[in-house]
Structure formats: structure tokens, C-alpha cells
Amino acid sequence: MPNRFDKHPNNANSQAMRDFGRAAGGALVFSLPMLMTMEMWWLGLAMDRTRLLLLFVAILPVLVLLARHIGFERTTCLSDDIIDSLIALGVAAIICATLLVLFATIKADTTPEEAAGKILVQMVPAAIGALLAKSEFAAARDEGDQEIAKRDETYGGELFLMGIGALFLGFNLAPTEEMMLISYQMSEWHALALVALSLVLMHGFVFAVGFAGGSQIAPGEPRWSAFVRFTLPGYVIALAISLFLLWVFGRTDGMGSEGVVMAMVVLGFPSAIGAAAARLIL
């Protein structure tokens, strides 16, 4: 039975090197802002290890699903998706460990537990970037494959990609003090206005992109249909991811329900933009 490795050795090696280069480039681009952010260094040191493990475990099925939608190559079985996910994690670990050492964030006297924490928390965006490299850096001869992938997308798949966009932007900002400061400064009216603005901007992105593929909006479809089918579910996904990230990073510890909601709405704003803009990138 033919499989992904049934190729001429030279061609297979060339393809493997190209895929590794794309993955490394994607991991670097997507993780560099966080690799050079002090809050992320401290999280690797002080973050609750149970929550860090939960974050890492939760991201594994996300990477497998992402590999199915946009991996290093078109896959047809779960084992190939798992292999792509493991490759992405391996590339992410190499990139993050190398740069953290070069930035002197990991030194000779750094304990193994501290070094592992710093690398693991950075690997999440790096692994996502490694898999997204197929979309970001694909050569012109791969455009046909990309078009096929877009045509194969389902409604659920498009919502999943919106979640990836929300996760990426939310992950960038959730560890920062500014998110909490903004939520403390805002009143309930500010929060309601921010929710409204988030929905308006999301809806604008949805119409601008058009969601080409299996779930594109029909010409005669009512305007409110896209809002109900894409904007509202996308915003709920963005809020859910924002709440999860705030909890994982310990931002909700000791807060009342009102404070948690305010922080979720604040982080939900960039997460919603990321969710809506995901189709511009993917």
C-alpha cells in the first residue's frame, strides 16, 4: 500500500529538508514575540506545573486537527497527522531551546525543571507556527494543493481555524499585565461597548474574507445568517479560549466573577480579531 514515504530517496530527502525548513521558519515567526517577552520567561519559572501539563496535553489534539487541515503535506490517515504534529513539536522544541539559550534566559545554572518549563510554555505557539508554515510559506507549485484544501473545508473546519486564530493572538497577550490593567480600568459600560465592537469588527472581517470554501455564504442568503452562523459562534469560541488561557496562566486566581468576566472580555477582543482574521492567513 502506498504511503507518504513511497518516493525516490533523493526526492524524499529534498522534500523532508524543505518541510523542516518551512516548519522552522513558521515556528520562529510565530514564537519570536513571546520568546523575547519577560512575562513568558517568568511563566516558565512560576507557572503551576499541573496547569502547564494541562496546557500541553490540551494542545496535542489541536495540533493533530491542525495537521489534518494544514500540515506539511496532504494527509489521509490519523497516523500521518500524529506524525506531523510530533514533527512540529520537535521543531518547536529545537527552536525555543536554541533561542532561549542564546538569549541567556537558560544558563548553565538553570535547573532542569525551570528550563523545561520555559521551553514547554514557548512550544505551544511555535508548534502552531510550524504547522501553519504549509499555508504561510508554501511555494508556488503547492498552490494547487492549497486550493484543494480550501475546497475541502467544512463549517466545523472553518470554526476550528477561527479557534486557532483566537488561540494564537490570545496566547500572545494573556500573560501580559496590560490585559489585567485594562480590565481593572474599565466599567461595565466599557465592557459592553467592547463586546459590541468585537462583534462588529469580527463581522466585518467575515464579509471581507468571504470564507471561500465549503461554507461560503450564498448570494441570496440573508445578511443576518452569516452573523448567526459565523460571527456569534466565532466570538463564543474566542471568549472560551480567552477564559481558558487566563486560567492556565493564573490570571483568574483570587478574582471574583465580575473581574473574571471583565478580563475575559478584554482578552476576547484580540482573540476575536484573531479568529475572524484567521481566514486571511489560512
Phi, psi and omega in degrees: 000129181293147176220184187294344183258002180280076182222166172299138184307315182295316178296321180296317179295318179297317179296319180296318179294321179294317179297319179295319178297318177298314181299317179295319178295316178296318179298319181293312183298316186281337184256344187303317179303324181277331176295337181249028180244128185297322181301324180289326176297315181292326177299319178299334179272316191256348185297138177305127186293330177295317180290323177297318178295319179297319177300315182293319179293320181294329184282340183299307178296331177297317179294322179297316178295321179295322177297327178292321181280312183217089178251198180288335175202169180295124181247157183235355182216161183297324182298321177295320179296320178295319178299314178300321180295317179294322176299315179299318178294320178296315177298317179299318180297318180295313181297312183294315181297316181298312183289323178295326175290316179295328178279003181060024174280328170250120183241181181296329182267004177289132180290152178303322180295317179294317180297316180297319179297316180295322180287316184298316183292333179277340184290337184298302178294329180294319179293321176298315179298323179298319179285325180288349180301332178301319180280321188284317192242017182296142179285168184299327182288350179266000185298326178298317178297321180295320180295322177297317181298319181294323181291333183278352185293143178252175177300314178298322179295322179291322175295323177298316179294327173297321177296323177296317177298318178295318180297318183294308180292321178297321180295326178296323191254337184303323182284348188279149179292334183298326179300316181288322179298316179298317181295327177290327183283335188276149172264176178299323179293322175299318181296316179297319178295323180291322175299313180298316180296320179300315181294319180297314181293319177301314182297322177298317178296320181301314181289325181295320182281321179083352180047060178301138179133204186295336184246027180295151185284128179290147182305322183269008183284140179300151182297325182290341182298316179296324179296318182286322185278327186242308188295307181297310177300321179297321179291321176298318177299316180298318179294318180297317178294321178298316179297317179298315181294318178299320179291315181301319182275006175076016183284339182265357182297128178078005181265149172282172183299322180295318178296322179296316180297317180298314179296321179296319179295319180296309179291333178295337180295303177294328178296321178294319177297318177298320179297315183288324183278353184303322181290340174293328183267318188265000000 
